[in-house]
Amino acid sequence: MKINTFFAMPAVVLATQFSWAQAPSKSQEKLNPIVESFVNEVNTNSQLENMAYELLDGIGPRLVGTPEMLAANEWTAKILRSWGVEADLKQFGTWKGWQRGTTHVDMVYPRVKSLSATQLAWSPATKKAIEAEVIILPKASSKAEFDQWLSSVKGKIVLIAQYQKIGRSDEQIKEFATPELYEKLKAEKEQAAKDFRDYVKNIGYDNNTLPEALEKAGAAGIAISNWTGIMGANRIFGAKTSKIPMIDIDVEDYGMLYRMAEKGAQPKIKLEAQSKILPEAKSFNTIGMIKGKEKPNEYVILSAHLDSWDGAQGATDNGTGTLTMLETMRILKKYYPNNKRTIVIGLWGSEEQGLNGSRGFVADNPEIMKGTQAVFNQDNGTGRVVNISGQGFVKSYDYIGKWLNAVPKNVRDNIKTDFPGMPGGGGSDHASFVAAGVPGFSLSSLNWGYFGYTWHTTKDTYDKIVFDEVKNNVILTATLAYMASEDPEFTNRERRIMPQDDKGETIKWPEAKQPRRDSKDFK
């Protein structure tokens, strides 16, 4: 999932947690018989945990361009076919091929210690283990001063991330510190972050150009620590180098190396990062389809991105969304045999690099876009859905509200709606459809610490999934898809009058963008 900068994440709706093992009985609530069959199937025959094991523990992270991403495409298509769903891989582009290998990093001087570190995605490998001194950035105040220092990096491993004086989470500091100490430490942390931003600006580089400059100057390697602020969790994105390894070191070990280098102890580390540069790889979406029996040229689309970053397993970003849509498709195929409209599942590739898979699907399938009744997208973690926005479509209340009325009460009551809402300009794949004027809706979840703890981090693993919450979302999605398919009316696409921004200018509807079809010039 990419952060949506167009409008803020919806406010969390507080609700008592529940278990779907305790389903409402008929005497408590009278459900549509097909919806009731969805509930019973989820409670008695869920396939979520088995699929999660195969996808997350078995295949693992699914970085675009890797063999694991292709394996995930093939696995999802295979499992859909096993349920009698037509499924194929649809190519939308290519990407640089790469496969992660092992990473071993040890401090060898002034003492010996194994370090907690991993190479960044697409990092070049070391031909053999590198043993080199670790240095920090100079106390330069201008680009000229910094560039004069650059020649000293030859053969060294350079630490380029901000040093974190305190490696404790804000929540823990707030819990135990006095109010006065908390405010003092908070102010110090904010000032340190500002000082580092100003430093990088003053030396005339950024996150892309600084590693490139160090590489060109002959550095042996580059290390960062992209700490989330939550103890133990670092974010893993892509390397910005083409010849030398670029690694991420956990905040504790990074801080130790930084202090040693700053104090003149001249620490040395031994770095071995194995990975493979592979031939250009085809990029696919997995597309499954159950043909409509009455209106085959109208579509209800179940949407989730299949790809992930590869610091962990991509469990909550977006394994849970993928599992939700797969399980929904299984249940619809089993209990809704006479679907009026065609039901499509789209498991997109390369969402993390700019919604490329879903944008490719939108661009490549204009006839499907004309006939799309609704798109339901899920992509922000394991939590139960608590917010649905009308995405700027004026009449969205009329049909979303109607469809929600069929959802079991203990699912529906947790959801806050916002009509007509604002159109999503990014963040996740529903935005690809919204930009094209197609009703695409984000099923926004309670975050369960998503952005701080699991989003793109080394901790996004199977054990972070709360399966009862995912079951809740399967029931919701299956019911919405069923109701959208059954609705005698085609959804209205009239767009809202857009409001003005802080400058008094009218905000524009998001522009439909072409996908990035290859990795050329990608940074």
TIDRENKE-930727 format. One line per field, with one value per residue (C-alpha): residue number from 1; residue in three letters; x, y, z. Coordinates in steps of 0.02 Angstrom, whole numbers, plus 50000, padded with zeros to 5 digits. Example, Ala and Ser with C-alpha at 12.3 -4.5 7.8 and 13.67 -1.06 7.14 Angstrom:
BEGIN
k <- c(1; 2)
r <- c(Ala; Ser)
X <- c(50615; 50684)
Y <- c(49775; 49947)
Z <- c(50390; 50357)
//
This chain:
BEGIN
k <- c(1; 2; 3; 4; 5; 6; 7; 8; 9; 10; 11; 12; 13; 14; 15; 16; 17; 18; 19; 20; 21; 22; 23; 24; 25; 26; 27; 28; 29; 30; 31; 32; 33; 34; 35; 36; 37; 38; 39; 40; 41; 42; 43; 44; 45; 46; 47; 48; 49; 50; 51; 52; 53; 54; 55; 56; 57; 58; 59; 60; 61; 62; 63; 64; 65; 66; 67; 68; 69; 70; 71; 72; 73; 74; 75; 76; 77; 78; 79; 80; 81; 82; 83; 84; 85; 86; 87; 88; 89; 90; 91; 92; 93; 94; 95; 96; 97; 98; 99; 100; 101; 102; 103; 104; 105; 106; 107; 108; 109; 110; 111; 112; 113; 114; 115; 116; 117; 118; 119; 120; 121; 122; 123; 124; 125; 126; 127; 128; 129; 130; 131; 132; 133; 134; 135; 136; 137; 138; 139; 140; 141; 142; 143; 144; 145; 146; 147; 148; 149; 150; 151; 152; 153; 154; 155; 156; 157; 158; 159; 160; 161; 162; 163; 164; 165; 166; 167; 168; 169; 170; 171; 172; 173; 174; 175; 176; 177; 178; 179; 180; 181; 182; 183; 184; 185; 186; 187; 188; 189; 190; 191; 192; 193; 194; 195; 196; 197; 198; 199; 200; 201; 202; 203; 204; 205; 206; 207; 208; 209; 210; 211; 212; 213; 214; 215; 216; 217; 218; 219; 220; 221; 222; 223; 224; 225; 226; 227; 228; 229; 230; 231; 232; 233; 234; 235; 236; 237; 238; 239; 240; 241; 242; 243; 244; 245; 246; 247; 248; 249; 250; 251; 252; 253; 254; 255; 256; 257; 258; 259; 260; 261; 262; 263; 264; 265; 266; 267; 268; 269; 270; 271; 272; 273; 274; 275; 276; 277; 278; 279; 280; 281; 282; 283; 284; 285; 286; 287; 288; 289; 290; 291; 292; 293; 294; 295; 296; 297; 298; 299; 300; 301; 302; 303; 304; 305; 306; 307; 308; 309; 310; 311; 312; 313; 314; 315; 316; 317; 318; 319; 320; 321; 322; 323; 324; 325; 326; 327; 328; 329; 330; 331; 332; 333; 334; 335; 336; 337; 338; 339; 340; 341; 342; 343; 344; 345; 346; 347; 348; 349; 350; 351; 352; 353; 354; 355; 356; 357; 358; 359; 360; 361; 362; 363; 364; 365; 366; 367; 368; 369; 370; 371; 372; 373; 374; 375; 376; 377; 378; 379; 380; 381; 382; 383; 384; 385; 386; 387; 388; 389; 390; 391; 392; 393; 394; 395; 396; 397; 398; 399; 400; 401; 402; 403; 404; 405; 406; 407; 408; 409; 410; 411; 412; 413; 414; 415; 416; 417; 418; 419; 420; 421; 422; 423; 424; 425; 426; 427; 428; 429; 430; 431; 432; 433; 434; 435; 436; 437; 438; 439; 440; 441; 442; 443; 444; 445; 446; 447; 448; 449; 450; 451; 452; 453; 454; 455; 456; 457; 458; 459; 460; 461; 462; 463; 464; 465; 466; 467; 468; 469; 470; 471; 472; 473; 474; 475; 476; 477; 478; 479; 480; 481; 482; 483; 484; 485; 486; 487; 488; 489; 490; 491; 492; 493; 494; 495; 496; 497; 498; 499; 500; 501; 502; 503; 504; 505; 506; 507; 508; 509; 510; 511; 512; 513; 514; 515; 516; 517; 518; 519; 520; 521; 522; 523)
r <- c(Met; Lys; Ile; Asn; Thr; Phe; Phe; Ala; Met; Pro; Ala; Val; Val; Leu; Ala; Thr; Gln; Phe; Ser; Trp; Ala; Gln; Ala; Pro; Ser; Lys; Ser; Gln; Glu; Lys; Leu; Asn; Pro; Ile; Val; Glu; Ser; Phe; Val; Asn; Glu; Val; Asn; Thr; Asn; Ser; Gln; Leu; Glu; Asn; Met; Ala; Tyr; Glu; Leu; Leu; Asp; Gly; Ile; Gly; Pro; Arg; Leu; Val; Gly; Thr; Pro; Glu; Met; Leu; Ala; Ala; Asn; Glu; Trp; Thr; Ala; Lys; Ile; Leu; Arg; Ser; Trp; Gly; Val; Glu; Ala; Asp; Leu; Lys; Gln; Phe; Gly; Thr; Trp; Lys; Gly; Trp; Gln; Arg; Gly; Thr; Thr; His; Val; Asp; Met; Val; Tyr; Pro; Arg; Val; Lys; Ser; Leu; Ser; Ala; Thr; Gln; Leu; Ala; Trp; Ser; Pro; Ala; Thr; Lys; Lys; Ala; Ile; Glu; Ala; Glu; Val; Ile; Ile; Leu; Pro; Lys; Ala; Ser; Ser; Lys; Ala; Glu; Phe; Asp; Gln; Trp; Leu; Ser; Ser; Val; Lys; Gly; Lys; Ile; Val; Leu; Ile; Ala; Gln; Tyr; Gln; Lys; Ile; Gly; Arg; Ser; Asp; Glu; Gln; Ile; Lys; Glu; Phe; Ala; Thr; Pro; Glu; Leu; Tyr; Glu; Lys; Leu; Lys; Ala; Glu; Lys; Glu; Gln; Ala; Ala; Lys; Asp; Phe; Arg; Asp; Tyr; Val; Lys; Asn; Ile; Gly; Tyr; Asp; Asn; Asn; Thr; Leu; Pro; Glu; Ala; Leu; Glu; Lys; Ala; Gly; Ala; Ala; Gly; Ile; Ala; Ile; Ser; Asn; Trp; Thr; Gly; Ile; Met; Gly; Ala; Asn; Arg; Ile; Phe; Gly; Ala; Lys; Thr; Ser; Lys; Ile; Pro; Met; Ile; Asp; Ile; Asp; Val; Glu; Asp; Tyr; Gly; Met; Leu; Tyr; Arg; Met; Ala; Glu; Lys; Gly; Ala; Gln; Pro; Lys; Ile; Lys; Leu; Glu; Ala; Gln; Ser; Lys; Ile; Leu; Pro; Glu; Ala; Lys; Ser; Phe; Asn; Thr; Ile; Gly; Met; Ile; Lys; Gly; Lys; Glu; Lys; Pro; Asn; Glu; Tyr; Val; Ile; Leu; Ser; Ala; His; Leu; Asp; Ser; Trp; Asp; Gly; Ala; Gln; Gly; Ala; Thr; Asp; Asn; Gly; Thr; Gly; Thr; Leu; Thr; Met; Leu; Glu; Thr; Met; Arg; Ile; Leu; Lys; Lys; Tyr; Tyr; Pro; Asn; Asn; Lys; Arg; Thr; Ile; Val; Ile; Gly; Leu; Trp; Gly; Ser; Glu; Glu; Gln; Gly; Leu; Asn; Gly; Ser; Arg; Gly; Phe; Val; Ala; Asp; Asn; Pro; Glu; Ile; Met; Lys; Gly; Thr; Gln; Ala; Val; Phe; Asn; Gln; Asp; Asn; Gly; Thr; Gly; Arg; Val; Val; Asn; Ile; Ser; Gly; Gln; Gly; Phe; Val; Lys; Ser; Tyr; Asp; Tyr; Ile; Gly; Lys; Trp; Leu; Asn; Ala; Val; Pro; Lys; Asn; Val; Arg; Asp; Asn; Ile; Lys; Thr; Asp; Phe; Pro; Gly; Met; Pro; Gly; Gly; Gly; Gly; Ser; Asp; His; Ala; Ser; Phe; Val; Ala; Ala; Gly; Val; Pro; Gly; Phe; Ser; Leu; Ser; Ser; Leu; Asn; Trp; Gly; Tyr; Phe; Gly; Tyr; Thr; Trp; His; Thr; Thr; Lys; Asp; Thr; Tyr; Asp; Lys; Ile; Val; Phe; Asp; Glu; Val; Lys; Asn; Asn; Val; Ile; Leu; Thr; Ala; Thr; Leu; Ala; Tyr; Met; Ala; Ser; Glu; Asp; Pro; Glu; Phe; Thr; Asn; Arg; Glu; Arg; Arg; Ile; Met; Pro; Gln; Asp; Asp; Lys; Gly; Glu; Thr; Ile; Lys; Trp; Pro; Glu; Ala; Lys; Gln; Pro; Arg; Arg; Asp; Ser; Lys; Asp; Phe; Lys)
X <- c(50000; 50060; 50012; 49868; 49919; 49756; 49646; 49678; 49648; 49474; 49453; 49452; 49282; 49287; 49195; 49197; 49297; 49200; 49233; 49148; 49146; 48992; 48878; 48707; 48567; 48412; 48310; 48426; 48431; 48347; 48472; 48453; 48476; 48627; 48708; 48672; 48762; 48913; 48914; 48898; 49038; 49156; 49120; 49131; 49244; 49363; 49513; 49602; 49734; 49783; 49797; 49896; 50020; 50045; 50060; 50159; 50263; 50277; 50303; 50351; 50376; 50321; 50431; 50394; 50522; 50564; 50531; 50426; 50307; 50284; 50257; 50121; 50036; 50039; 49980; 49832; 49780; 49795; 49691; 49555; 49547; 49532; 49368; 49305; 49345; 49420; 49590; 49740; 49895; 49880; 50043; 50047; 50234; 50408; 50525; 50708; 50735; 50811; 50809; 50857; 50996; 51069; 51141; 51278; 51345; 51468; 51566; 51745; 51831; 51851; 51760; 51661; 51472; 51345; 51233; 51048; 51041; 50968; 51005; 50880; 50775; 50872; 51036; 51190; 51275; 51450; 51562; 51651; 51636; 51685; 51781; 51789; 51789; 51623; 51613; 51477; 51434; 51542; 51488; 51476; 51369; 51373; 51380; 51555; 51616; 51530; 51597; 51773; 51750; 51684; 51856; 51881; 51742; 51842; 51842; 51730; 51553; 51455; 51311; 51190; 51032; 50989; 51060; 50924; 50979; 50833; 50775; 50613; 50440; 50348; 50210; 50332; 50415; 50245; 50193; 50344; 50417; 50357; 50256; 50403; 50528; 50411; 50394; 50582; 50623; 50488; 50557; 50734; 50678; 50584; 50734; 50853; 50741; 50733; 50921; 50951; 50829; 50914; 51085; 51038; 50963; 51118; 51239; 51134; 51080; 50926; 50883; 50920; 51069; 51168; 51194; 51236; 51368; 51447; 51450; 51533; 51663; 51714; 51622; 51625; 51445; 51306; 51205; 51045; 50925; 50747; 50673; 50485; 50489; 50420; 50550; 50612; 50529; 50626; 50558; 50638; 50625; 50739; 50926; 50983; 51147; 51193; 51364; 51389; 51279; 51155; 51092; 50975; 51036; 50921; 50918; 51013; 51162; 51160; 51168; 51316; 51414; 51372; 51433; 51594; 51630; 51589; 51705; 51849; 51848; 51856; 51737; 51750; 51616; 51619; 51476; 51418; 51257; 51205; 51073; 51048; 51022; 50905; 50843; 50702; 50545; 50367; 50244; 50073; 49904; 49808; 49633; 49491; 49315; 49143; 49037; 48871; 48715; 48603; 48721; 48890; 48953; 48930; 49059; 49086; 49272; 49358; 49522; 49684; 49868; 49968; 50143; 50237; 50403; 50518; 50580; 50465; 50316; 50197; 50065; 49960; 50018; 49937; 49923; 49765; 49682; 49730; 49664; 49502; 49468; 49517; 49405; 49264; 49281; 49278; 49119; 49032; 49072; 49004; 48845; 48799; 48791; 48671; 48767; 48683; 48839; 49014; 49119; 49304; 49447; 49598; 49757; 49872; 50059; 50177; 50058; 50203; 50289; 50138; 49977; 50049; 49951; 49780; 49820; 49871; 49707; 49607; 49704; 49698; 49513; 49405; 49253; 49260; 49277; 49119; 49024; 49094; 48958; 49077; 49254; 49287; 49469; 49552; 49730; 49767; 49798; 49718; 49584; 49396; 49328; 49273; 49256; 49184; 49189; 49081; 49241; 49159; 49015; 48857; 48735; 48850; 48742; 48593; 48677; 48812; 48683; 48563; 48696; 48756; 48580; 48601; 48763; 48747; 48717; 48872; 48978; 48879; 48874; 49064; 49068; 49068; 49017; 49059; 48951; 48988; 49164; 49317; 49396; 49552; 49701; 49822; 49863; 49790; 49714; 49536; 49611; 49655; 49471; 49408; 49524; 49443; 49269; 49231; 49150; 49293; 49279; 49410; 49358; 49464; 49514; 49549; 49738; 49801; 49963; 49979; 50078; 50198; 50225; 50191; 50178; 50331; 50428; 50531; 50385; 50248; 50230; 50095; 50081; 50018; 49857; 49701; 49598; 49433; 49446; 49485; 49333; 49228; 49292; 49256; 49074; 49063; 49146; 49047; 48884; 48926; 48980; 48820; 48709; 48801; 48781; 48595; 48553; 48430; 48507; 48677; 48774; 48767; 48937; 48896; 49041; 49024; 49060; 49236; 49273; 49405; 49575; 49657; 49708; 49531; 49563; 49444; 49518; 49526; 49463; 49615; 49692; 49694; 49877; 49962; 50052; 50239; 50264; 50448; 50579; 50679; 50722; 50631; 50701)
Y <- c(50000; 50174; 50319; 50421; 50603; 50663; 50646; 50592; 50418; 50404; 50421; 50259; 50202; 50130; 49968; 49817; 49677; 49521; 49345; 49276; 49108; 49178; 49207; 49288; 49162; 49172; 49226; 49375; 49436; 49382; 49381; 49356; 49166; 49186; 49308; 49185; 49051; 49167; 49188; 49002; 48960; 49086; 49018; 48833; 48812; 48959; 48931; 49090; 49014; 48878; 49004; 49123; 48985; 48943; 49123; 49201; 49061; 48962; 49092; 49237; 49419; 49466; 49605; 49651; 49573; 49427; 49240; 49247; 49372; 49258; 49110; 49209; 49249; 49066; 49007; 49126; 49077; 48892; 48907; 49005; 48870; 48737; 48820; 48821; 49003; 49053; 49129; 49190; 49297; 49459; 49548; 49737; 49768; 49713; 49750; 49726; 49548; 49518; 49388; 49414; 49311; 49300; 49449; 49431; 49585; 49576; 49706; 49644; 49792; 49855; 49699; 49560; 49566; 49501; 49643; 49640; 49700; 49663; 49718; 49833; 49777; 49769; 49795; 49738; 49587; 49580; 49471; 49422; 49482; 49665; 49715; 49902; 50046; 50127; 50316; 50448; 50601; 50756; 50912; 51008; 51163; 51179; 51073; 51134; 51083; 50913; 50880; 50917; 50781; 50652; 50589; 50521; 50390; 50276; 50099; 50146; 50098; 50258; 50281; 50406; 50396; 50508; 50450; 50408; 50455; 50362; 50196; 50189; 50217; 50378; 50278; 50201; 50366; 50445; 50302; 50310; 50485; 50630; 50756; 50876; 50745; 50685; 50861; 50887; 50725; 50757; 50930; 50861; 50726; 50850; 50967; 50825; 50775; 50956; 50976; 50820; 50878; 51047; 50963; 50858; 51011; 51116; 50989; 50987; 50805; 50697; 50514; 50468; 50577; 50556; 50367; 50394; 50523; 50410; 50264; 50371; 50429; 50248; 50200; 50012; 50011; 50116; 50086; 50165; 50133; 50170; 50151; 50168; 50231; 50063; 49954; 49816; 49878; 49951; 49989; 49905; 49993; 49991; 50020; 50180; 50107; 50009; 49934; 49933; 49853; 49958; 49888; 49933; 49907; 49897; 50055; 49978; 49917; 50070; 50184; 50087; 50101; 50285; 50326; 50227; 50316; 50485; 50452; 50401; 50215; 50174; 50026; 49898; 49782; 49631; 49633; 49492; 49523; 49388; 49424; 49389; 49508; 49415; 49448; 49572; 49493; 49504; 49591; 49513; 49537; 49382; 49398; 49279; 49289; 49212; 49257; 49342; 49245; 49394; 49542; 49468; 49636; 49720; 49689; 49685; 49689; 49622; 49715; 49692; 49706; 49546; 49621; 49680; 49748; 49611; 49656; 49523; 49427; 49565; 49493; 49649; 49740; 49661; 49478; 49509; 49602; 49464; 49330; 49427; 49435; 49254; 49190; 49304; 49234; 49056; 49088; 49179; 49037; 48910; 48997; 49119; 49012; 49124; 49286; 49416; 49517; 49454; 49447; 49484; 49466; 49573; 49538; 49676; 49681; 49827; 49927; 49978; 50065; 50172; 50070; 50001; 49839; 49916; 50066; 49944; 49849; 50010; 50069; 49899; 49860; 50009; 49899; 49824; 49999; 50054; 49909; 49910; 49919; 49937; 49898; 49844; 49864; 49814; 49863; 49932; 49790; 49651; 49751; 49747; 49873; 50031; 50160; 50169; 50331; 50371; 50427; 50584; 50500; 50602; 50457; 50335; 50343; 50274; 50113; 50087; 50120; 49996; 49862; 49887; 49855; 49672; 49655; 49571; 49700; 49663; 49695; 49845; 49932; 49948; 50048; 50237; 50301; 50465; 50521; 50581; 50590; 50642; 50546; 50448; 50515; 50378; 50265; 50105; 50028; 50093; 50261; 50193; 50163; 50322; 50428; 50349; 50391; 50211; 50184; 50111; 50097; 50071; 49955; 50045; 49944; 49976; 49991; 49880; 49982; 49963; 50117; 50111; 49925; 49823; 49939; 49897; 49837; 49689; 49639; 49616; 49430; 49295; 49311; 49491; 49433; 49433; 49306; 49344; 49521; 49458; 49342; 49495; 49577; 49423; 49426; 49612; 49599; 49447; 49531; 49694; 49601; 49497; 49650; 49748; 49603; 49585; 49770; 49800; 49973; 50018; 50130; 50317; 50395; 50578; 50666; 50789; 50974; 50983; 51100; 51234; 51212; 51327; 51445; 51463; 51358; 51220; 51048; 50944; 50767; 50651; 50628; 50455; 50407; 50282; 50140; 50126; 49981; 49951; 49997; 50114; 50272; 50205; 50271)
Z <- c(50000; 49957; 50071; 50001; 49996; 49919; 50071; 50247; 50314; 50390; 50576; 50673; 50729; 50903; 50924; 51037; 50962; 50923; 50864; 50710; 50795; 50882; 50731; 50748; 50753; 50646; 50796; 50822; 50643; 50484; 50342; 50158; 50136; 50024; 50145; 50285; 50186; 50174; 50363; 50395; 50273; 50352; 50526; 50485; 50334; 50321; 50209; 50264; 50377; 50253; 50112; 50223; 50261; 50078; 50022; 50165; 50240; 50079; 49942; 50054; 50003; 49828; 49761; 49580; 49463; 49577; 49552; 49710; 49631; 49482; 49600; 49689; 49524; 49474; 49645; 49650; 49474; 49518; 49676; 49584; 49450; 49585; 49635; 49456; 49424; 49256; 49296; 49197; 49215; 49118; 49077; 49096; 49086; 49136; 49281; 49324; 49382; 49554; 49692; 49874; 49951; 50124; 50216; 50346; 50435; 50580; 50673; 50677; 50761; 50897; 50954; 50873; 50862; 50737; 50678; 50635; 50455; 50284; 50108; 50025; 49878; 49713; 49805; 49711; 49788; 49858; 49749; 49908; 50087; 50110; 50266; 50287; 50409; 50449; 50439; 50463; 50362; 50396; 50488; 50325; 50300; 50111; 49954; 49915; 50087; 50074; 49899; 49960; 50092; 49966; 49915; 50091; 50072; 49956; 50023; 50172; 50221; 50251; 50374; 50297; 50404; 50550; 50717; 50843; 51019; 51098; 51025; 51124; 51052; 51088; 51173; 51296; 51336; 51365; 51479; 51595; 51586; 51690; 51587; 51593; 51535; 51398; 51327; 51339; 51248; 51119; 51081; 51068; 50947; 50838; 50836; 50790; 50644; 50584; 50600; 50495; 50361; 50355; 50346; 50195; 50111; 50146; 50071; 49912; 49903; 49931; 49964; 49783; 49740; 49902; 49883; 49700; 49745; 49876; 49756; 49623; 49751; 49784; 49943; 49977; 50039; 50112; 50270; 50332; 50474; 50420; 50593; 50612; 50790; 50850; 50936; 50820; 50660; 50514; 50342; 50192; 50024; 49872; 49856; 49772; 49712; 49556; 49599; 49788; 49921; 50018; 50182; 50325; 50503; 50654; 50759; 50905; 50803; 50691; 50842; 50913; 50751; 50735; 50911; 50884; 50720; 50797; 50944; 50830; 50870; 50683; 50688; 50550; 50485; 50373; 50249; 50137; 50040; 49918; 49787; 49604; 49460; 49344; 49166; 49141; 49214; 49149; 49266; 49285; 49365; 49416; 49346; 49390; 49321; 49351; 49200; 49235; 49189; 49146; 49122; 49072; 49009; 49177; 49313; 49500; 49537; 49694; 49708; 49806; 49765; 49771; 49770; 49923; 49980; 50038; 50211; 50283; 50212; 50159; 50275; 50309; 50152; 50064; 50105; 50206; 50062; 49942; 50060; 50086; 49900; 49867; 50006; 49947; 49771; 49837; 49936; 49793; 49674; 49798; 49859; 49721; 49564; 49468; 49479; 49370; 49332; 49296; 49454; 49430; 49552; 49513; 49611; 49553; 49529; 49561; 49668; 49777; 49631; 49587; 49565; 49404; 49393; 49421; 49312; 49176; 49195; 49183; 49030; 48942; 48971; 48920; 48887; 49062; 49134; 49042; 49118; 49294; 49426; 49573; 49631; 49811; 49864; 50027; 50070; 50242; 50359; 50456; 50547; 50524; 50399; 50489; 50350; 50175; 50078; 49927; 49837; 49771; 49677; 49709; 49713; 49804; 49961; 49865; 49814; 49947; 50082; 50004; 49987; 50166; 50231; 50183; 50283; 50454; 50588; 50691; 50537; 50476; 50645; 50648; 50486; 50471; 50300; 50215; 50068; 49941; 50012; 49915; 49770; 49813; 49717; 49766; 49911; 49841; 49688; 49705; 49654; 49482; 49449; 49532; 49424; 49271; 49337; 49389; 49561; 49660; 49848; 49981; 50122; 50252; 50403; 50585; 50577; 50720; 50722; 50534; 50486; 50633; 50650; 50493; 50341; 50234; 50386; 50443; 50555; 50425; 50453; 50466; 50655; 50638; 50554; 50662; 50567; 50654; 50586; 50411; 50421; 50461; 50301; 50195; 50251; 50214; 50043; 49989; 50037; 49950; 49792; 49794; 49818; 49683; 49563; 49602; 49597; 49453; 49423; 49355; 49472; 49441; 49403; 49428; 49515; 49657; 49641; 49708; 49855; 49864; 49945; 50072; 49932; 49870; 49714; 49661; 49693; 49535; 49514; 49513; 49342; 49265; 49247; 49135; 49224; 49230; 49109; 49151; 49280; 49170; 49268; 49422; 49586)
//
